[in-house]
Amino acid sequence: MDLGLVAGEASGDLLGAHFINALKQAHPNLRAAGIAGPRLVEAGVEAIYPSEKLAVNGYVEVLRHLPELLWIRSRIARHFLNDRPRVFVGIDAPDFNFTLEAKLKRAGIPTVHFVSPSIWAWRPERIHRIKQAVSQMLVVFPFEERIYRDAGIPVTYVGHPLADVIPMEPDVAAARASLGLVSGPVIALLPGSRLSEVSRHAGLMLDAAALILKQHPDAQFVVPAANEAAAQLIRQAAQGLDLPLHVLAGQSHTALAACDVTLVASGTATLEAALFKKPMVITYRMPAITARMMLKQAMQPWVGLPNVLLREFVVPERLQDAATPEALANDALAWLDDAPRRLELHETFRTLHMSLQQGASARIADVLQPYLS
């Protein structure tokens, strides 16, 4: 095997597919296998297990799925130790990947980890575990490079692949036309890619949408669903609400390009919204026990990636008990009713986009090239 990999959930699947396609330009017969989602499979990676198996978050959820996760990690480790890849790439999923990477590294298999966990936000002590696990770290944000260099871990800043594929100036008219949106404000609701996230956030966002509609009767709402199960949850949450609602099969980028403002669950989607230069309201709900444990270990006041990267609250965050339909609706209406503020945010996000646009997929392929020669 040339390359083994483990991609955690939808975001890891998307990020991995970009650099696999770049890598195959120099290695058209590349043999890669591991834990992969549909985009990686489309890029030619053999999926021993699907990425969705790792799509759990929070202490409570992980404990519930722990036996299956441990079994999968044991099986995939055995697979890679038997059919040894020239290099292993762990994409995100740090709690799963670092233990696996440490085992493979001890066995003499080079390990590259792509996308640093948020050690700059909480649990900084993980840097010691990372040093034991990875041969090289690839980071997507510029400030992360110094953290690893100071710890003596080989590191390369590659930029963010999404900054390369999302256009600097999205075509709003084309996106709206493709979705059949004719006039009026468009609000994108992004409740998350995991079913647990959708179940926690879809009703919250749809209730906020109903309040927005009272102030803007011509508003339309688009909700990208990661899969059919998520779409069913969204439709169930929308029952009884008379909303001009478009539930989309995927198409999150089209929804972001088309919208005027988005209500978005904290995660990679907040960065995508920023790269599309969209005003947003960031929200997140998780089990109370998980939230309390994470809050105790938090090292900074921001949760959403745009705020973290810009080191200030450029967009509002409504978390846990503060995540109410009224709060989300009021924040969204404030964006809709303030054109100068939206324009200022657009320029802020444009500058951020340029700083992250580094040709990441080609850079990653360059880092992996020596292992495959």
C-alpha positions in Angstrom: 0.0 0.0 0.0 1.2 3.5 -0.8 -0.8 5.5 1.6 -3.0 4.6 4.6 -5.4 7.2 6.0 -8.1 7.8 8.5 -10.5 10.7 7.8 -12.9 11.8 10.5 -16.4 12.6 9.4 -17.5 14.9 6.5 -15.0 17.7 6.9 -12.0 15.3 6.9 -13.5 13.5 3.9 -13.7 16.7 2.0 -10.2 17.9 3.0 -8.6 14.6 2.2 -10.2 14.3 -1.2 -8.5 17.5 -2.3 -4.9 16.5 -1.6 -5.4 12.9 -2.8 -6.5 14.3 -6.2 -3.4 16.5 -6.2 -1.1 13.6 -5.2 -2.5 11.4 -8.0 -1.2 13.9 -10.6 2.3 12.7 -9.8 1.2 9.2 -8.7 -1.7 8.2 -11.0 -1.6 4.6 -9.7 -1.6 5.6 -6.1 -3.0 2.8 -3.9 -4.7 4.3 -0.8 -7.0 2.8 1.8 -8.4 3.4 5.2 -11.4 5.0 6.9 -12.9 7.2 4.2 -16.1 9.0 3.2 -17.8 9.3 -0.2 -15.5 12.1 -1.5 -12.3 10.1 -0.7 -13.9 7.0 -2.3 -14.6 9.1 -5.4 -11.0 10.1 -5.4 -9.9 6.5 -5.5 -9.4 5.6 -1.8 -10.6 2.2 -0.7 -12.9 2.6 2.3 -12.2 -0.2 4.8 -14.7 1.6 7.1 -16.8 4.7 6.3 -15.9 8.0 7.9 -19.3 8.4 9.4 -18.3 5.7 12.0 -16.1 8.4 13.6 -18.7 11.1 13.5 -19.3 11.4 17.3 -18.4 14.2 19.6 -18.5 15.1 23.2 -17.6 13.0 26.2 -21.1 11.5 26.6 -21.5 10.5 22.9 -17.9 9.1 22.7 -18.6 6.9 25.8 -21.7 5.6 24.2 -19.9 4.6 21.1 -16.6 3.7 22.7 -16.7 -0.1 22.3 -17.3 0.2 18.5 -14.6 2.9 18.1 -12.0 0.8 20.0 -12.9 -2.2 17.9 -12.5 -0.3 14.6 -9.2 1.3 15.7 -7.8 -2.2 16.6 -8.9 -3.6 13.3 -7.6 -0.8 11.2 -4.3 -0.8 13.1 -3.9 -4.5 12.4 -4.7 -3.9 8.7 -2.0 -1.3 8.4 0.6 -3.3 10.3 -0.1 -6.3 8.0 -0.3 -4.3 4.7 2.2 -1.6 5.6 1.7 1.7 3.9 4.7 3.8 2.9 3.1 6.6 4.9 0.0 7.0 7.0 -2.0 10.3 7.0 -4.4 11.0 9.8 -6.9 13.6 8.9 -8.4 15.4 11.9 -10.2 12.9 14.4 -7.3 13.5 16.9 -8.6 11.3 19.7 -8.9 8.3 17.3 -5.8 9.1 15.2 -3.1 9.9 17.7 -3.3 6.5 19.4 -3.3 4.8 16.0 -0.5 7.0 14.8 1.7 6.3 17.9 1.3 2.5 17.3 2.2 2.8 13.6 5.1 5.1 14.3 6.6 2.7 16.8 6.3 0.0 14.1 8.4 2.2 11.8 5.6 3.6 9.6 5.9 7.4 9.0 2.9 9.2 10.3 1.7 12.6 9.0 -1.2 14.3 10.7 -3.3 16.9 8.8 -5.3 19.5 10.8 -4.1 20.2 14.3 -6.5 19.8 17.2 -7.4 23.0 18.9 -4.5 22.8 21.5 -4.4 26.6 21.4 -8.0 26.6 22.7 -8.1 23.8 25.2 -6.1 20.8 26.5 -2.7 22.2 25.6 -1.0 19.2 27.3 -1.9 17.1 24.2 1.2 18.4 22.6 3.3 15.7 24.4 1.0 13.0 23.0 1.2 14.5 19.6 5.0 14.4 19.7 5.0 10.7 20.3 2.4 10.0 17.6 3.4 12.1 14.5 6.4 12.2 12.3 5.2 15.5 10.8 2.3 17.8 11.5 0.5 19.8 8.7 -1.3 22.8 10.0 -4.0 24.9 8.3 -3.7 28.1 10.3 -0.5 30.3 10.3 -0.3 30.8 14.1 -0.2 27.0 14.7 3.2 26.6 13.1 5.1 28.2 15.9 3.4 26.1 18.6 4.7 22.9 17.0 8.1 24.2 16.2 8.6 25.3 19.8 7.7 21.8 20.9 10.3 20.3 18.5 7.7 18.7 16.2 8.4 18.8 12.4 5.6 21.1 11.0 4.5 22.7 7.8 1.9 25.4 7.3 0.0 24.4 4.2 -2.9 26.8 4.4 -6.5 25.7 4.3 -7.7 23.7 1.2 -11.2 25.3 1.5 -9.6 28.7 0.9 -8.3 27.4 -2.4 -11.6 25.9 -3.7 -14.0 28.6 -2.5 -13.9 31.6 -4.9 -12.7 34.9 -3.6 -15.9 36.5 -4.9 -18.7 33.9 -5.0 -21.4 34.2 -7.7 -24.5 34.9 -5.7 -26.8 35.3 -8.6 -25.8 31.9 -10.1 -26.2 30.2 -6.8 -29.6 31.6 -6.2 -30.7 30.7 -9.8 -29.5 27.1 -9.3 -31.6 26.8 -6.2 -34.7 28.5 -7.7 -34.5 31.5 -5.4 -35.9 34.5 -7.1 -36.1 37.4 -4.7 -36.1 38.4 -1.0 -33.5 37.7 1.7 -32.0 34.2 1.8 -31.0 32.7 5.1 -28.9 29.5 5.2 -29.4 27.2 8.2 -26.5 24.9 8.8 -27.2 22.7 11.8 -24.1 20.5 11.5 -23.1 17.3 9.7 -23.5 14.8 12.5 -27.0 13.5 13.2 -26.6 14.4 16.9 -25.9 18.0 15.9 -28.9 18.1 13.5 -31.2 16.8 16.2 -29.9 19.5 18.7 -29.8 22.5 16.3 -32.4 22.0 13.5 -35.5 22.8 15.7 -33.6 25.8 17.2 -32.7 27.2 13.8 -36.2 26.6 12.3 -37.9 28.3 15.3 -35.5 31.3 14.7 -36.4 31.2 11.0 -40.1 31.6 11.9 -39.3 34.7 13.9 -37.2 36.1 11.1 -40.1 35.5 8.7 -42.4 37.7 10.8 -40.0 40.7 10.1 -39.2 39.7 6.5 -42.2 37.9 5.0 -40.3 37.6 1.7 -37.4 35.7 3.3 -36.5 32.2 2.1 -34.6 29.5 4.0 -32.2 26.9 2.7 -31.0 23.9 4.7 -28.2 21.7 3.3 -28.5 18.1 4.7 -25.4 15.9 4.8 -27.5 12.8 4.1 -31.0 11.5 3.8 -31.2 10.7 7.6 -30.3 14.4 8.3 -32.9 15.6 5.8 -35.6 13.5 7.6 -34.6 15.0 10.9 -34.9 18.5 9.4 -38.3 17.9 7.8 -39.6 16.5 11.1 -38.4 19.5 13.0 -40.1 21.8 10.4 -43.5 20.1 10.8 -46.1 22.7 12.0 -44.0 25.6 10.8 -45.2 27.4 7.7 -41.8 28.2 6.3 -40.6 28.8 2.7 -38.0 26.1 3.3 -35.7 24.4 0.8 -34.0 21.2 2.2 -31.1 20.5 0.0 -29.2 17.2 -0.6 -25.7 18.5 0.3 -25.0 21.7 -1.6 -23.7 23.5 1.5 -21.4 25.7 -0.6 -24.3 26.6 -3.0 -26.4 27.5 0.0 -23.6 29.7 1.5 -23.0 31.4 -1.9 -26.7 32.2 -2.2 -27.5 33.4 1.3 -27.5 36.9 2.8 -26.8 35.6 6.3 -26.4 32.1 7.9 -27.2 30.5 11.2 -24.4 28.0 11.6 -23.3 25.3 14.1 -19.8 25.8 15.3 -17.2 23.8 13.3 -15.7 23.9 9.9 -18.9 25.3 8.4 -18.2 28.6 10.2 -14.9 28.9 8.3 -16.6 28.0 5.1 -19.2 30.8 5.8 -16.3 33.3 6.4 -14.6 32.2 3.1 -17.9 32.9 1.4 -17.8 36.4 3.1 -21.2 35.8 4.8 -22.5 37.4 8.0 -23.3 34.6 10.4 -24.6 33.8 13.8 -22.6 30.9 15.4 -24.5 28.6 17.7 -23.9 25.3 19.4 -25.6 23.1 22.0 -24.1 20.0 23.5 -24.9 17.8 26.6 -24.5 19.8 29.8 -21.9 17.5 31.2 -19.7 17.8 28.1 -20.1 21.6 28.0 -19.1 22.0 31.6 -16.0 19.9 31.2 -14.9 21.8 28.0 -15.6 25.1 29.6 -13.2 24.3 32.5 -10.4 23.6 30.0 -11.1 26.5 27.7 -8.1 28.9 27.1 -9.8 31.6 25.1 -13.2 33.3 24.9 -14.0 32.4 21.3 -15.5 29.2 19.9 -16.2 29.9 16.2 -13.2 29.7 13.9 -13.7 33.2 12.3 -13.5 34.8 15.8 -10.6 32.6 16.8 -8.6 33.5 13.7 -9.4 37.2 14.0 -9.0 37.3 17.8 -12.2 39.2 18.4 -16.0 38.7 18.3 -16.5 39.8 14.7 -19.7 37.6 14.5 -22.0 36.7 17.4 -21.8 33.4 19.2 -24.9 31.9 20.9 -24.0 28.8 22.9 -25.8 26.4 25.3 -28.5 28.3 27.3 -27.8 31.5 25.3 -28.8 29.6 22.1 -32.4 30.5 21.9 -34.6 31.1 18.8 -35.1 34.8 19.9 -31.3 35.4 20.2 -30.5 33.8 16.9 -33.3 35.6 15.1 -32.4 39.0 16.6 -28.7 38.6 15.6 -29.7 37.6 12.1 -32.1 40.5 11.7 -29.4 42.9 12.9 -27.2 41.7 10.0 -30.0 41.9 7.5 -30.8 45.5 8.5 -27.3 46.9 8.5 -25.7 47.0 5.0 -22.6 49.0 6.1 -21.8 46.4 8.8 -22.2 43.6 6.2 -19.8 45.4 3.8 -17.2 45.9 6.5 -17.4 42.2 7.4 -17.0 41.2 3.8 -13.7 43.0 3.6 -12.5 41.5 6.9 -13.3 38.0 5.6 -11.7 38.8 2.2 -8.4 39.6 4.0 -8.7 36.4 6.0 -9.4 34.4 2.9 -6.2 35.7 1.2 -4.1 34.7 4.3 -5.3 31.1 4.2 -5.1 30.7 0.4 -1.8 28.9 0.0 -2.3 26.1 -2.5 -2.8 23.6 0.3 -3.4 20.5 -1.7 -0.2 20.9 -3.7 1.7 21.7 -0.6 0.5 18.5 1.1 1.3 16.5 -2.0 4.9 18.0 -1.9 5.3 16.9 1.8 4.1 13.4 1.1 6.1 13.0 -2.1 9.4 11.9 -0.4 7.6 9.1 1.4 6.2 7.7 -1.9 9.4 8.0 -4.0 
